[in-house]
Amino acid sequence: MDPETLAYAGKLLLGPEWQRPMARLLGPHHPAGARDSLDPRLVQRWASGERPIPAWVAHVLAHLLDDRADVYRMRVRECEVTAEYLRIPRLAEMPREDEE
């Protein structure tokens, strides 16, 4: 993984200020054992190209992006179903004969 891909994945998952939140996000997935957070400076060094990005980071980010995509797909479907529901005329909303 290169720094540009790391930044792109970070922005997709966490927004424009992604580096510090990514340190917290990756902490529980560290291969040497879960921790609350990585050192945010380590993520900054990966992003700058100063340090190589370990392979486990790409694997974890891919999994997290898949999870996020699943959530978005579900939300899209909920939006579609709700929009369709709103298009169906309701008996209570239809004008009665004496109101026409």
N, C-alpha and C positions, 0 to 999 in steps of 0.2 A: 504494500500500500504506500502511496506517495502522499506528501503533505496536502496536495490539492484535493485528492479524494477524501482524505481525513476531514478537511475543512468542509467539503461539500456534504458529506454524511453528517457532520456535526451540525451544520446549519439546518439540514432537513429535520433532524431530530430535536434540536434544542434552540434554534433561532440564531440571530446574528452574534450574540454574546455566548458562544457555545463552549469555549475552552474550559472554563472553571466548572460549569455544569457537567461537562463530559468527564472530568476527573472524578466527580461524585458518581456519575452513571457507571463508569467502568470499575470503580472500586470493588463492588461486590462480585465482580466476574474475574478478578485477578487470579491467574493460574496458581500462584503460590499461596492462595488463601484469600477469602473474602475480607475486605476492609471497608470502612466507611467511605473512603475516597483515596484516589491517587494524589500525589503531589501535583497541584495544578501547574507548577513549573515544568513538570515532565511533559504534560500535554502541550504546553507552549513550545517546548523544545522539539517535539515531534512535528508540530505545525510549522515551525521555522525551518525544518530540515536539519537542525543541529544534531538531533539524535534519530536513529532509525526507529521506525514504528514496528513493534513486535507483531508477529503474525496473529497472535490471539486477539489483538484489537480488531482486526478486519473481521474475524469470525464473529466476535461479539456484536460488532456494529451491524453486520449483515443480519444476524438474528433479530436485533432490536428494530431494524428497518422493516423486516418482514412482519413483525408484530404490529408496528405502526401502520403498515399498509393494510393489514387485516382490519384494524380498527377503522381506518378511513373507508374501506369497502363497506363495512357494516353501516357506517354513518351515511354514506351515499345511498345505500338501499333504504335506510330509514327516511331519508329526505324524499326519495322517490315515492315511497308508500304514503307518506304524509301528504305530499302534494296531490297524489291521486285521490286520497280520501277527501281532501278539501274541494276537489272538483265535482264530487258526487252530490247532486242536489239532495237536500234534507227535507223531509216532509214538513218539519216545523218551520223551515225557512221559506217554503213555497207559499205564495199568496193564496189566501182563501177566496172562494167565489165572491163573497160579500165585500171583499177588499178591492176587487178589480174594477 
